[in-house]
Amino acid sequence: MAAALPAAGTAEAGASRYCDEAPAPDAANKGRMLRLAAIVKTELDASGAGVALVSRSGLDLGRFGLRYSHAGLSLKASPDTPWAVRQLYFACDERRPRLYDQGLAAFLLGMQSPSLGYISVLLLPPAAAAAVAQAALDKRVALQLLAADYSANAYPYSQRYQNCNQWVAELLASAWGGGEPSRAAAQAWLREQGYEPTVFEGSRPLFWLSHFVPWVHRDGHPEEDLQAGRYRVSMPASLEAFVQRREPDTLRLEICHDERRVVVRRGGASFSEGCVPEAGDAVFDLD
């Protein structure tokens, strides 16, 4: 269940990440996701952390060399449930972005495939984590960084639009940069700190979609990028690279599942394709 943060006197809930209804998972797949969520929560509890940057596989971005499409902040002290994920979603019925607290199991149900999925977890050092948790749990700060308009391919240094990962980037900037929270200040700080968005080269399909799909836009991007067929967008990969460069003591967990098992990798290289354990990985049965 996703709970919307109140903004401008309203409280909306339940908007899907996509504007076409996804089929409900069958009982077996739902059971696997609940088991997976329990394993992830156990890892989070054991870490001693209060907040984690979590990313999940979702949209198929393999042609761009990307595994993860959607990121949020999992908060132990969430007002919803422990380790619920505070994140930005596009509310399809309203055609605008909203912030939601979503239980970890529901967050994982949004993965691309119930038979194979990946989760990335960044556990920040204590001081950095405390600042992020304080900012994320402050509704005034969280909502002040929320844009009025959504674009899946939003340019990170424009205030015209925002996507789900860009809200996380600006929340991190506000937490670590200090000062009164605003999108302009957050973007200025990110630029000063050398934040590098993910580059989509040769993105002609996105250019075509921008004429027909209400959450893909061309405006807001630099003209030279548009002429080159290039979009620069905040994605989980760019968030993780920035966090790990700024906070080198950050611990990364990567978790994958197939229909039979969950594999947890604490540090080390990312999984190759397929959920195949290597020496040192923890393996859990999904049955």
MITORVEX-272703 format. One line per 4 residues: number of its first residue (from 0); for each residue x, y, z of N, C-alpha, C. Coordinates in pm, 1 decimal, m for minus. Example, Ala and Ser with C-alpha at 12.3 -4.5 7.8 and 13.67 -1.06 7.14 Angstrom:
# residues 2
0 = 1319.0,m569.0,780.0,1230.0,m450.0,780.0,1320.0,m330.0,780.0 ~ 1285.0,m225.0,708.0,1367.0,m106.0,714.0,1290.0,3.0,787.0;
***
This chain:
# residues 287
0 = 85.4,m119.2,0.0,0.0,0.0,0.0,88.6,123.7,0.0 ~ 60.2,219.5,m83.9,137.7,342.0,m92.5,57.9,455.5,m31.6 ~ 119.6,532.7,57.4,51.7,644.4,121.8,113.5,773.8,73.6 ~ 31.5,866.4,23.0,83.3,992.2,m30.1,107.1,1089.6,84.0;
4 = 213.9,1169.3,72.6,234.4,1278.5,166.0,137.3,1390.8,131.4 ~ 76.3,1453.5,230.2,m18.6,1560.7,200.7,51.9,1682.9,143.3 ~ m4.3,1738.2,36.8,50.1,1860.3,m21.6,m66.9,1946.7,m64.5 ~ m58.5,2076.2,m37.9,m163.1,2172.2,m74.7,m300.3,2125.7,m27.6;
8 = m303.2,2067.9,93.0,m429.9,2031.7,153.9,m490.9,1904.2,102.9 ~ m416.7,1822.8,24.1,m472.3,1700.0,m28.4,m390.0,1581.8,15.5 ~ m451.1,1464.5,9.7,m379.5,1340.0,37.8,m433.5,1235.0,m55.9 ~ m356.0,1202.2,m156.9,m398.8,1105.2,m258.1,m316.2,978.8,m242.5;
12 = m372.5,864.0,m281.0,m300.1,738.3,m267.9,m336.7,645.5,m380.8 ~ m245.9,553.6,m409.2,m276.5,441.4,m494.5,m248.6,460.0,m640.9 ~ m188.4,570.8,m684.5,m160.2,586.3,m827.0,m51.1,489.8,m868.6 ~ m70.8,428.5,m982.5,25.8,331.4,m1032.9,146.3,401.8,m1090.3;
16 = 260.5,333.4,m1090.5,380.6,387.2,m1153.4,362.0,398.5,m1302.5 ~ 282.8,312.2,m1361.2,252.8,318.9,m1503.2,105.3,354.1,m1519.5 ~ 71.4,406.3,m1636.0,m66.8,445.4,m1658.1,m150.0,334.2,m1719.6 ~ m90.8,221.1,m1742.5,m165.0,99.9,m1775.5,m157.8,9.1,m1654.5;
20 = m271.6,m43.9,m1612.9,m274.7,m128.3,m1495.3,m190.6,m254.3,m1517.1 ~ m96.5,m280.1,m1426.7,m17.7,m402.2,m1433.9,m100.6,m517.9,m1379.2 ~ m84.0,m637.9,m1435.0,m159.3,m751.9,m1382.3,m118.7,m782.6,m1238.9 ~ m216.3,m815.7,m1157.7,m187.1,m849.1,m1018.3,m105.8,m978.1,m1012.7;
24 = m5.9,m986.5,m923.9,72.9,m1109.4,m914.6,m11.3,m1224.0,m861.9 ~ 19.1,m1344.7,m909.1,m52.6,m1459.3,m855.4,m2.3,m1489.6,m715.0 ~ m67.9,m1583.0,m648.4,m37.5,m1610.2,m507.7,107.1,m1655.3,m488.6 ~ 157.5,m1737.5,m581.8,293.9,m1789.0,m568.2,395.5,m1675.4,m579.1;
28 = 377.3,m1587.1,m677.7,471.8,m1476.9,m694.8,462.1,m1376.0,m580.8 ~ 340.8,m1352.0,m533.2,325.2,m1260.7,m420.7,394.4,m1317.5,m296.7 ~ 382.0,m1448.1,m277.3,450.5,m1511.6,m165.2,600.6,m1498.2,m175.1 ~ 655.5,m1512.2,m297.1,799.7,m1496.6,m315.9,843.9,m1354.6,m281.9;
32 = 764.8,m1254.5,m324.2,802.1,m1116.8,m296.6,796.8,m1085.5,m147.2 ~ 701.2,m1144.2,m77.5,695.6,m1124.5,68.0,816.2,m1186.8,135.3 ~ 855.4,m1304.5,89.0,975.5,m1368.9,142.5,1099.8,m1285.9,110.0 ~ 1107.0,m1234.7,m12.5,1219.7,m1150.3,m52.4,1226.1,m1025.8,35.1;
36 = 1111.0,m960.4,56.3,1107.9,m839.9,138.9,1155.3,m870.4,281.0 ~ 1119.0,m985.6,334.7,1162.5,m1023.1,469.9,1314.7,m1038.6,474.8 ~ 1373.0,m1095.7,369.9,1519.2,m1112.5,364.8,1587.7,m976.5,356.3 ~ 1533.8,m886.9,272.3,1592.5,m752.8,261.0,1582.1,m678.9,393.8;
40 = 1467.6,m688.5,461.0,1451.8,m621.9,590.7,1550.2,m676.3,693.7 ~ 1573.1,m806.4,692.4,1670.5,m865.1,784.7,1809.3,m807.8,760.3 ~ 1846.8,m792.9,633.9,1975.9,m733.0,600.4,1982.0,m587.8,648.4 ~ 1874.8,m512.7,629.1,1872.6,m373.4,672.5,1881.1,m362.7,824.2;
44 = 1805.9,m446.2,894.7,1811.9,m444.6,1041.2,1951.6,m478.9,1091.3 ~ 2013.3,m578.4,1029.4,2146.7,m622.5,1072.4,2252.7,m516.0,1046.6 ~ 2227.3,m426.3,951.5,2327.0,m324.2,917.1,2341.7,m218.1,1025.1 ~ 2239.4,m201.0,1109.0,2240.9,m95.5,1208.9,2211.6,42.2,1152.0;
48 = 2179.4,49.9,1023.8,2153.1,177.7,958.4,2011.4,225.4,987.3 ~ 1986.7,354.3,962.8,1852.4,408.5,976.9,1789.3,443.9,844.3 ~ 1871.0,447.4,738.0,1822.6,482.5,604.8,1908.8,410.5,502.4 ~ 1847.7,374.0,390.8,1922.0,310.1,282.2,1870.2,365.1,150.0;
52 = 1961.6,389.0,58.6,1924.0,421.1,m78.6,1898.8,289.0,m149.6 ~ 1775.2,265.1,m190.9,1739.6,137.3,m253.1,1696.9,161.1,m397.8 ~ 1743.1,74.1,m485.1,1707.1,79.9,m626.7,1659.0,m57.0,m669.5 ~ 1566.2,m60.0,m762.0,1514.7,m187.3,m809.8,1517.6,m191.2,m962.2;
56 = 1528.3,m312.1,m1014.3,1509.7,m329.2,m1157.5,1362.1,m307.0,m1187.4 ~ 1333.9,m247.5,m1301.6,1195.1,m217.2,m1335.4,1180.2,m213.8,m1485.4 ~ 1185.0,m93.8,m1542.6,1183.9,m82.7,m1687.8,1304.3,m155.5,m1746.0 ~ 1287.2,m218.1,m1860.3,1396.6,m289.3,m1926.2,1485.2,m187.0,m1997.1;
60 = 1598.8,m154.6,m1934.4,1692.4,m57.1,m1989.5,1823.4,m123.0,m2030.8 ~ 1816.6,m254.6,m2058.1,1936.6,m329.1,m2093.2,2006.9,m274.1,m2216.1 ~ 1930.9,m219.8,m2311.6,1994.1,m167.0,m2432.5,2081.0,m45.6,m2402.3 ~ 2059.5,17.7,m2287.2,2143.1,129.6,m2244.4,2248.0,86.5,m2142.0;
64 = 2257.5,m43.5,m2115.5,2353.8,m92.7,m2017.8,2315.9,m64.6,m1874.4 ~ 2186.9,m46.5,m1848.4,2140.0,m14.1,m1713.8,2054.4,m127.0,m1658.2 ~ 2074.0,m158.6,m1532.8,1993.6,m261.0,m1465.8,1880.8,m199.2,m1385.0 ~ 1904.0,m82.7,m1324.6,1808.1,m23.8,m1230.5,1743.5,100.9,m1290.1;
68 = 1613.6,114.6,m1265.0,1541.4,228.2,m1319.4,1478.8,318.0,m1213.6 ~ 1460.2,271.4,m1092.0,1382.0,346.0,m993.1,1447.9,335.9,m856.2 ~ 1465.4,450.7,m790.5,1529.0,456.1,m658.8,1441.8,532.0,m559.5 ~ 1458.6,498.7,m432.4,1391.2,568.7,m324.3,1472.5,553.6,m197.1;
72 = 1421.0,607.8,m87.9,1490.1,603.2,40.9,1410.9,516.3,137.1 ~ 1471.4,406.5,178.2,1409.1,314.6,273.3,1444.6,359.5,414.4 ~ 1341.8,386.9,495.3,1359.8,451.7,625.1,1313.4,360.7,738.3 ~ 1405.1,332.6,828.4,1368.4,248.1,942.7,1260.1,314.6,1027.5;
76 = 1267.8,446.5,1041.4,1171.3,521.2,1123.7,1054.7,573.4,1040.8 ~ 1023.7,508.8,929.5,913.6,554.7,844.9,782.9,560.8,923.0 ~ 701.8,664.1,901.4,570.7,670.4,967.0,472.8,567.0,912.9 ~ 506.1,502.4,802.0,419.3,400.2,743.5,447.0,265.9,810.7;
80 = 552.4,197.6,769.6,599.2,75.2,833.2,751.4,80.7,833.1 ~ 818.8,7.6,925.0,965.5,9.3,924.1,1021.0,m26.9,786.6 ~ 1113.9,54.9,740.2,1183.7,38.1,612.9,1094.8,63.4,491.6 ~ 980.6,129.9,511.7,903.3,173.0,395.1,987.6,268.4,311.4;
84 = 956.0,276.0,183.2,1036.2,353.7,88.6,965.0,484.5,57.0 ~ 1030.6,595.5,88.3,979.7,727.5,52.2,1033.0,759.7,m86.9 ~ 942.5,791.6,m179.0,981.2,800.9,m319.1,883.3,889.2,m394.0 ~ 922.3,925.8,m514.8,835.7,1001.2,m604.4,774.4,905.3,m704.8;
88 = 643.9,919.0,m725.9,570.9,846.8,m830.2,498.2,947.4,m917.7 ~ 469.7,908.6,m1040.4,381.7,986.6,m1127.7,239.2,937.9,m1105.9 ~ 153.6,1026.3,m1053.9,13.2,992.5,m1031.8,m60.9,1007.3,m1164.3 ~ m90.0,894.5,m1226.9,m142.8,896.8,m1363.1,m277.1,968.2,m1372.5;
92 = m363.6,947.1,m1274.0,m496.1,1007.3,m1280.7,m489.8,1159.6,m1271.2 ~ m390.2,1212.3,m1200.6,m374.3,1356.8,m1185.5,m272.8,1415.9,m1283.2 ~ m193.8,1329.1,m1343.8,m84.9,1371.3,m1433.4,9.8,1466.9,m1363.1 ~ 51.9,1427.8,m1242.9,147.0,1508.2,m1166.8,225.2,1418.2,m1072.9;
96 = 342.3,1462.9,m1028.1,420.1,1381.7,m934.2,365.7,1392.2,m792.6 ~ 378.9,1283.2,m719.6,343.4,1278.1,m578.0,454.1,1205.3,m502.9 ~ 462.3,1229.7,m372.8,552.3,1153.4,m287.8,472.6,1049.0,m212.0 ~ 528.7,927.5,m204.7,462.0,815.9,m138.8,554.9,746.5,m41.8;
100 = 496.2,697.8,66.6,561.3,599.5,152.1,501.7,464.6,115.8 ~ 586.8,373.3,71.6,540.0,243.9,24.2,614.1,133.7,98.5 ~ 539.7,39.1,154.8,602.3,m73.8,221.7,702.3,m144.6,131.3 ~ 804.7,m201.3,192.0,912.5,m260.7,113.5,862.6,m371.6,21.8;
104 = 768.9,m454.2,68.5,716.9,m562.0,m15.7,648.0,m506.3,m139.4 ~ 566.6,m401.1,m122.2,498.0,m340.1,m236.3,598.4,m276.0,m331.1 ~ 701.6,m213.7,m276.4,806.8,m155.3,m359.3,871.5,m262.2,m447.1 ~ 897.8,m378.3,m390.7,962.7,m484.4,m467.0,868.0,m547.5,m568.5;
108 = 739.0,m541.7,m543.4,642.3,m593.9,m640.5,643.8,m514.4,m770.4 ~ 704.2,m395.5,m767.8,714.1,m315.5,m888.4,828.3,m355.0,m979.0 ~ 901.2,m460.9,m945.1,1011.1,m503.3,m1030.5,959.2,m557.7,m1163.4 ~ 1047.3,m556.5,m1261.9,1008.8,m589.6,m1398.3,949.4,m728.5,m1410.9;
112 = 1009.3,m826.2,m1344.6,966.1,m964.6,m1361.6,960.3,m1033.4,m1226.9 ~ 852.0,m1104.9,m1198.1,846.3,m1179.2,m1072.1,938.2,m1300.6,m1070.5 ~ 991.6,m1338.3,m1187.5,1078.1,m1457.3,m1193.4,1226.4,m1423.9,m1186.4 ~ 1264.1,m1296.6,m1206.3,1404.2,m1256.3,m1197.1,1409.3,m1107.1,m1169.5;
116 = 1473.3,m1069.0,m1060.4,1480.8,m927.0,m1026.5,1604.7,m896.2,m945.6 ~ 1636.2,m766.9,m939.4,1757.0,m720.4,m871.5,1723.8,m600.8,m783.7 ~ 1792.2,m593.0,m669.1,1779.6,m480.6,m577.5,1920.0,m436.3,m540.0 ~ 1943.3,m305.6,m541.7,2070.2,m249.6,m495.9,2043.0,m166.9,m370.8;
120 = 2128.7,m182.8,m269.9,2111.5,m114.2,m141.8,2242.8,m45.3,m106.0 ~ 2237.8,86.3,m82.5,2354.1,159.4,m34.2,2331.4,195.8,111.9 ~ 2425.8,153.8,196.7,2422.0,183.5,339.2,2528.2,289.1,368.3 ~ 2482.6,409.5,401.0,2572.9,522.9,418.2,2642.3,519.0,553.5;
124 = 2759.3,582.3,564.6,2822.7,599.4,696.4,2730.0,676.1,789.7 ~ 2745.9,659.3,921.6,2647.7,712.9,1017.3,2615.0,860.6,1003.6 ~ 2715.7,948.2,992.8,2686.3,1092.4,988.2,2609.4,1128.7,861.0 ~ 2651.9,1075.5,748.2,2582.9,1103.1,622.2,2441.5,1046.9,624.7;
128 = 2427.1,927.0,681.4,2294.9,863.5,688.4,2200.3,942.9,777.4 ~ 2250.4,994.0,890.0,2165.1,1069.4,982.7,2110.1,1195.0,916.6 ~ 2193.7,1263.5,839.1,2148.6,1385.6,771.7,2041.8,1353.9,667.9 ~ 2059.6,1243.7,593.2,1961.5,1205.6,491.5,1830.0,1164.2,557.1;
132 = 1836.8,1085.9,663.0,1715.1,1043.0,731.5,1637.1,1162.5,785.1 ~ 1708.4,1259.2,843.4,1640.8,1377.8,898.1,1570.0,1455.3,788.2 ~ 1636.9,1474.0,674.7,1574.9,1548.2,564.9,1458.4,1471.4,504.6 ~ 1475.0,1340.6,485.0,1370.5,1260.2,420.9,1245.2,1252.6,506.5;
136 = 1262.1,1249.2,638.3,1148.2,1236.6,727.7,1080.4,1370.7,757.8 ~ 1140.9,1479.4,715.8,1083.2,1612.1,734.3,990.8,1639.5,615.5 ~ 860.1,1633.2,637.2,765.4,1648.1,526.3,778.6,1783.2,457.5 ~ 808.9,1886.3,534.2,824.5,2019.3,473.7,939.3,2018.0,373.5;
140 = 1052.1,1960.4,412.4,1167.7,1954.3,323.2,1136.7,1867.5,202.1 ~ 1081.6,1748.4,228.6,1053.9,1654.3,120.0,961.2,1715.2,15.4 ~ 857.0,1784.6,62.0,759.5,1842.0,m31.1,810.9,1969.3,m97.3 ~ 898.1,2042.9,m28.8,952.6,2164.2,m87.9,1042.5,2131.5,m207.3;
144 = 1096.3,2010.2,m210.7,1182.8,1967.6,m319.5,1105.6,1896.0,m430.1 ~ 974.2,1889.0,m418.5,891.3,1821.9,m517.5,849.4,1919.0,m626.4 ~ 875.5,1883.2,m752.8,837.2,1968.5,m865.4,687.4,1959.0,m891.6 ~ 636.5,2056.2,m962.3,494.5,2055.5,m999.7,467.8,1962.6,m1117.3;
148 = 569.3,1940.0,m1201.6,551.0,1862.2,m1323.7,654.6,1749.9,m1330.9 ~ 610.0,1639.1,m1388.0,692.9,1518.1,m1396.2,736.8,1494.2,m1540.0 ~ 859.0,1446.0,m1554.5,906.1,1393.0,m1681.8,999.9,1277.8,m1652.8 ~ 976.0,1163.3,m1716.4,1060.1,1046.8,m1692.4,1203.8,1072.9,m1731.9;
152 = 1225.7,1162.8,m1828.9,1360.0,1193.0,m1876.5,1401.6,1335.1,m1838.3 ~ 1362.6,1379.8,m1719.5,1389.6,1516.8,m1675.8,1539.4,1546.3,m1674.8 ~ 1574.7,1666.6,m1719.6,1714.1,1712.9,m1714.8,1746.5,1755.0,m1571.6 ~ 1857.6,1707.1,m1513.4,1885.1,1731.1,m1370.9,1910.6,1875.8,m1332.7;
156 = 1946.9,1961.1,m1430.0,1978.4,2099.2,m1396.9,1876.8,2196.3,m1453.5 ~ 1753.2,2150.6,m1460.6,1640.3,2235.8,m1495.6,1532.0,2216.4,m1391.1 ~ 1463.1,2323.5,m1356.0,1353.4,2313.6,m1259.8,1218.4,2293.7,m1328.0 ~ 1219.9,2273.3,m1460.6,1094.1,2258.5,m1533.9,1023.4,2128.6,m1495.9;
160 = 1098.8,2018.9,m1487.4,1042.1,1886.9,m1458.2,1127.7,1817.1,m1352.5 ~ 1079.9,1699.8,m1313.1,1153.1,1616.4,m1217.3,1111.0,1472.0,m1239.8 ~ 1205.4,1379.0,m1227.2,1167.5,1237.4,m1225.0,1194.0,1180.3,m1086.8 ~ 1162.7,1053.0,m1067.1,1170.3,993.6,m933.5,1313.0,998.3,m878.4;
164 = 1411.5,969.2,m962.7,1549.4,966.2,m915.4,1603.4,1107.4,m890.7 ~ 1554.9,1205.4,m965.9,1599.8,1343.1,m946.3,1553.6,1396.6,m811.6 ~ 1433.5,1357.6,m768.5,1390.0,1400.0,m634.6,1486.0,1345.7,m528.5 ~ 1529.7,1221.1,m542.8,1625.5,1164.1,m447.5,1755.9,1242.1,m451.0;
168 = 1804.7,1274.5,m571.6,1929.5,1350.0,m583.5,1919.1,1484.0,m512.2 ~ 1806.9,1552.6,m529.5,1790.6,1683.7,m468.3,1769.5,1672.6,m317.2 ~ 1710.0,1563.7,m271.9,1697.2,1540.5,m127.6,1834.6,1518.5,m66.0 ~ 1919.2,1439.3,m131.9,2056.6,1419.7,m83.8,2130.7,1553.0,m78.7;
172 = 2113.5,1634.9,m183.1,2180.7,1764.5,m187.2,2135.9,1853.5,m72.4 ~ 2005.7,1855.2,m45.9,1955.2,1937.7,63.0,2006.0,1887.5,198.0 ~ 2012.5,1754.6,213.5,2059.1,1695.9,339.4,2205.6,1728.4,365.2 ~ 2286.5,1720.5,261.7,2431.6,1736.4,278.0,2479.9,1878.4,251.7;
176 = 2403.8,1955.4,174.6,2448.2,2090.2,141.6,2404.4,2196.1,240.1 ~ 2298.7,2165.8,317.2,2250.3,2261.0,416.2,2173.5,2375.7,353.0 ~ 2132.3,2469.1,436.2,2058.0,2584.4,388.2,1910.0,2554.5,372.4 ~ 1834.9,2655.9,333.0,1691.6,2641.1,312.0,1667.7,2551.7,190.4;
180 = 1584.3,2448.9,205.0,1565.5,2356.2,93.7,1492.2,2419.7,m23.5 ~ 1550.1,2408.9,m140.4,1486.0,2452.1,m263.4,1548.1,2374.3,m377.5 ~ 1474.3,2359.5,m486.0,1526.6,2287.4,m601.6,1645.3,2361.3,m662.4 ~ 1638.6,2493.6,m667.1,1748.6,2570.8,m724.6,1876.4,2552.0,m644.6;
184 = 1866.3,2560.4,m511.9,1985.0,2544.0,m427.9,2039.9,2401.8,m437.2 ~ 1950.8,2303.1,m440.0,1994.4,2164.3,m448.7,2067.7,2138.3,m579.9 ~ 2013.0,2188.9,m690.4,2077.5,2167.7,m819.4,2211.1,2240.4,m827.3 ~ 2219.4,2359.9,m770.8,2346.1,2432.4,m769.8,2451.2,2354.8,m691.8;
188 = 2410.9,2297.9,m578.7,2505.2,2219.8,m497.2,2549.5,2094.4,m571.6 ~ 2457.1,2025.8,m636.2,2492.9,1906.0,m712.5,2592.9,1940.5,m823.3 ~ 2570.8,2050.7,m891.4,2662.9,2091.5,m997.4,2800.9,2121.6,m939.3 ~ 2804.0,2194.3,m827.8,2931.7,2227.0,m762.8,3007.1,2102.1,m719.3;
192 = 2932.2,2000.3,m677.1,2993.9,1876.8,m629.1,3029.0,1780.6,m742.1 ~ 3001.3,1818.6,m866.2,3038.1,1735.4,m979.5,2946.0,1618.2,m1005.3 ~ 2819.8,1632.0,m966.1,2724.2,1525.0,m993.2,2708.3,1505.6,m1143.4 ~ 2718.3,1379.9,m1187.9,2709.4,1347.2,m1330.1,2585.8,1261.6,m1356.3;
196 = 2488.3,1312.6,m1429.2,2371.9,1230.5,m1463.1,2408.4,1120.7,m1561.6 ~ 2319.4,1026.1,m1577.4,2335.7,918.2,m1674.7,2307.4,973.7,m1814.3 ~ 2391.2,935.2,m1910.0,2377.9,985.9,m2047.0,2313.8,879.4,m2134.2 ~ 2205.2,916.5,m2198.9,2139.7,831.7,m2298.8,2175.3,886.6,m2436.3;
200 = 2261.6,814.7,m2506.3,2303.2,856.6,m2639.6,2214.1,791.0,m2745.3 ~ 2195.2,862.2,m2855.3,2116.7,805.5,m2965.3,1976.3,770.1,m2923.4 ~ 1911.2,859.7,m2847.6,1781.4,829.7,m2786.4,1665.3,867.3,m2877.3 ~ 1671.0,827.6,m3002.6,1563.9,862.9,m3096.6,1427.4,809.4,m3055.4;
204 = 1418.0,686.2,m2998.6,1284.6,641.3,m2953.7,1222.4,734.1,m2849.8 ~ 1306.0,788.0,m2757.9,1253.0,881.0,m2658.7,1209.3,1011.5,m2724.6 ~ 1283.0,1055.7,m2826.7,1242.1,1176.0,m2897.3,1104.6,1155.3,m2960.6 ~ 1084.3,1040.0,m3020.5,955.6,1009.0,m3082.9,844.8,1003.1,m2978.2;
208 = 874.1,935.9,m2864.2,773.2,922.6,m2759.3,734.4,1057.6,m2699.9 ~ 827.4,1152.3,m2701.7,798.5,1281.6,m2639.8,682.8,1354.3,m2707.7 ~ 647.4,1313.8,m2828.4,534.8,1375.5,m2897.9,400.4,1313.2,m2858.9 ~ 405.1,1195.3,m2794.3,280.7,1121.4,m2770.6,257.3,1084.5,m2623.8;
212 = 363.6,1070.1,m2546.7,352.4,1020.3,m2409.3,359.6,1138.2,m2312.8 ~ 262.3,1152.4,m2221.8,255.2,1273.1,m2139.0,362.5,1282.9,m2032.1 ~ 443.0,1179.1,m2010.5,546.6,1188.2,m1908.2,687.7,1179.5,m1967.1 ~ 702.2,1202.2,m2096.7,832.5,1214.0,m2162.7,834.7,1347.9,m2235.1;
216 = 939.3,1429.3,m2210.7,942.4,1564.8,m2264.6,1080.4,1599.1,m2321.0 ~ 1078.8,1686.7,m2421.8,1202.8,1738.7,m2478.1,1245.0,1868.9,m2410.8 ~ 1147.1,1953.7,m2375.4,1183.8,2083.6,m2320.4,1246.6,2066.2,m2182.8 ~ 1335.7,2158.0,m2152.2,1413.7,2149.7,m2029.3,1555.4,2102.8,m2054.1;
220 = 1578.0,2030.6,m2164.4,1712.3,1983.0,m2198.0,1787.8,2087.1,m2279.5 ~ 1920.2,2093.5,m2264.3,1998.0,2188.5,m2345.8,1981.3,2160.2,m2494.2 ~ 1977.0,2266.1,m2571.8,1955.6,2250.6,m2715.1,2065.4,2167.1,m2779.9 ~ 2190.4,2183.3,m2731.8,2298.4,2104.6,m2791.9,2281.3,1955.4,m2768.5;
224 = 2222.8,1918.3,m2654.0,2194.5,1776.4,m2628.6,2085.1,1726.1,m2722.1 ~ 1981.1,1806.7,m2740.1,1872.1,1765.7,m2827.9,1921.5,1748.5,m2971.1 ~ 2006.7,1839.2,m3015.8,2059.1,1829.5,m3151.5,2145.5,1704.9,m3168.7 ~ 2210.9,1662.2,m3061.7,2297.8,1544.2,m3067.6,2222.0,1414.3,m3040.6;
228 = 2090.8,1421.7,m3015.2,2015.5,1301.1,m2982.8,2055.2,1243.9,m2848.5 ~ 2075.4,1331.8,m2751.5,2127.5,1292.0,m2620.8,2035.8,1343.3,m2510.3 ~ 2010.6,1257.2,m2411.5,1943.0,1299.6,m2289.2,2036.0,1271.3,m2171.9 ~ 2043.5,1365.5,m2079.2,2113.5,1343.2,m1952.3,2007.8,1342.1,m1842.5;
232 = 2004.4,1231.2,m1767.4,1892.0,1203.1,m1677.3,1945.3,1144.0,m1547.4 ~ 1884.7,1179.5,m1435.2,1919.0,1114.2,m1308.5,1861.9,973.3,m1306.6 ~ 1949.6,875.9,m1287.4,1912.6,735.4,m1278.7,1978.8,676.2,m1154.6 ~ 1934.8,558.5,m1108.4,2001.3,498.1,m993.0,2152.4,485.5,m1008.6;
236 = 2199.5,456.9,m1129.9,2344.5,443.1,m1150.2,2417.2,573.4,m1120.0 ~ 2359.7,687.2,m1161.6,2426.1,814.5,m1134.2,2418.0,851.2,m986.4 ~ 2306.2,819.0,m920.9,2296.0,841.6,m777.1,2401.0,761.1,m701.4 ~ 2413.2,633.4,m735.0,2506.9,546.7,m663.9,2651.0,591.2,m686.0;
240 = 2685.9,626.4,m809.1,2821.9,671.1,m836.7,2855.6,796.1,m756.0 ~ 2760.9,889.3,m747.6,2783.0,1012.1,m672.3,2798.4,983.3,m522.9 ~ 2708.8,902.5,m468.3,2714.0,871.9,m325.3,2843.1,799.9,m290.0 ~ 2882.8,703.1,m369.7,3003.2,626.6,m338.1,3129.7,710.9,m353.2;
244 = 3128.7,807.1,m444.5,3244.2,895.5,m457.2,3250.7,991.8,m338.8 ~ 3134.4,1043.5,m297.7,3132.5,1139.3,m187.2,3154.7,1070.6,m52.7 ~ 3099.1,952.2,m35.9,3107.4,878.0,91.8,3171.3,742.0,63.7 ~ 3304.3,736.4,55.4,3371.3,611.7,15.3,3353.3,496.1,113.1;
248 = 3308.9,523.1,235.8,3284.2,414.8,331.9,3144.6,355.2,318.4 ~ 3070.4,398.3,217.7,2938.2,342.0,192.7,2949.9,193.1,159.8 ~ 2862.1,113.6,217.9,2857.1,m30.4,190.3,2744.6,m57.5,92.4 ~ 2775.1,m132.7,m11.6,2672.4,m167.6,m110.2,2636.5,m314.9,m99.0;
252 = 2507.2,m341.8,m94.0,2454.3,m476.5,m104.4,2383.6,m488.4,m238.0 ~ 2399.1,m600.9,m303.7,2317.3,m628.3,m420.9,2246.3,m760.6,m396.6 ~ 2119.2,m761.4,m425.6,2034.4,m876.5,m397.2,1960.8,m912.9,m524.4 ~ 1959.6,m1040.7,m556.7,1883.7,m1085.1,m673.4,1795.8,m1203.3,m633.8;
256 = 1697.4,m1229.4,m716.2,1611.8,m1344.9,m693.3,1572.2,m1405.3,m826.3 ~ 1552.9,m1533.9,m826.6,1483.9,m1600.7,m936.9,1362.2,m1670.8,m877.1 ~ 1312.9,m1774.5,m939.5,1192.0,m1838.1,m886.4,1221.2,m1933.0,m770.8 ~ 1349.3,m1959.5,m743.9,1383.2,m2058.3,m641.3,1459.7,m2001.9,m522.9;
260 = 1534.8,m1895.1,m544.6,1626.0,m1852.7,m438.1,1650.6,m1701.9,m443.0 ~ 1704.6,m1652.1,m331.4,1751.9,m1514.8,m319.2,1901.4,m1520.9,m291.8 ~ 1977.0,m1437.2,m359.7,2121.1,m1430.4,m339.1,2155.7,m1290.3,m291.1 ~ 2231.3,m1282.0,m181.5,2272.6,m1154.4,m123.6,2424.1,m1143.2,m136.7;
264 = 2468.9,m1033.4,m198.0,2611.5,m1006.5,m212.1,2644.9,m881.3,m132.8 ~ 2729.0,m896.4,m32.6,2766.5,m784.8,55.1,2901.3,m730.2,8.2 ~ 2896.0,m627.5,m75.9,3017.4,m573.9,m135.0,3056.7,m653.3,m258.4 ~ 3166.9,m614.2,m320.5,3213.7,m687.8,m437.4,3147.5,m641.0,m565.1;
268 = 3177.5,m710.2,m672.8,3127.6,m673.4,m805.1,2978.9,m703.2,m816.7 ~ 2914.6,m634.4,m908.4,2773.0,m658.2,m933.1,2751.6,m796.7,m993.2 ~ 2629.2,m845.9,m979.2,2593.5,m972.4,m1042.8,2606.5,m961.1,m1193.9 ~ 2655.1,m1067.8,m1255.6,2641.7,m1077.8,m1399.9,2496.6,m1114.4,m1429.5;
272 = 2462.0,m1131.0,m1555.1,2323.1,m1162.6,m1588.1,2282.8,m1298.0,m1530.8 ~ 2162.9,m1302.7,m1474.8,2116.9,m1424.0,m1408.3,2153.6,m1418.9,m1261.4 ~ 2072.5,m1478.0,m1180.6,2093.3,m1475.1,m1035.0,2178.4,m1595.6,m995.3 ~ 2308.2,m1583.6,m1018.6,2401.5,m1695.5,m997.0,2494.8,m1661.1,m881.5;
276 = 2491.7,m1736.4,m772.0,2577.2,m1703.9,m657.8,2724.1,m1736.6,m684.9 ~ 2810.6,m1662.1,m616.7,2953.5,m1688.7,m617.2,3000.7,m1709.0,m475.0 ~ 3126.2,m1746.3,m459.5,3182.0,m1768.9,m325.1,3164.3,m1644.5,m239.7 ~ 3118.0,m1662.7,m117.9,3096.7,m1552.7,m25.9,2955.9,m1496.4,m26.2;
280 = 2874.2,m1529.0,m127.1,2737.3,m1483.8,m130.7,2650.5,m1564.2,m33.8 ~ 2548.9,m1501.4,21.0,2451.2,m1571.6,103.4,2333.5,m1611.4,15.6 ~ 2286.8,m1734.4,30.7,2180.3,m1787.2,m52.9,2063.9,m1831.6,36.2 ~ 1943.9,m1789.7,m2.1,1823.7,m1821.2,74.5,1721.0,m1885.7,m17.6;
284 = 1653.7,m1988.3,34.2,1549.9,m2056.5,m42.5,1423.4,m1971.7,m43.0 ~ 1358.5,m1961.0,m157.9,1234.1,m1886.1,m168.1,1110.2,m1971.6,m140.9 ~ 1124.8,m2101.2,m129.6,1009.1,m2187.6,m105.1,953.8,m2163.5,34.2;
***
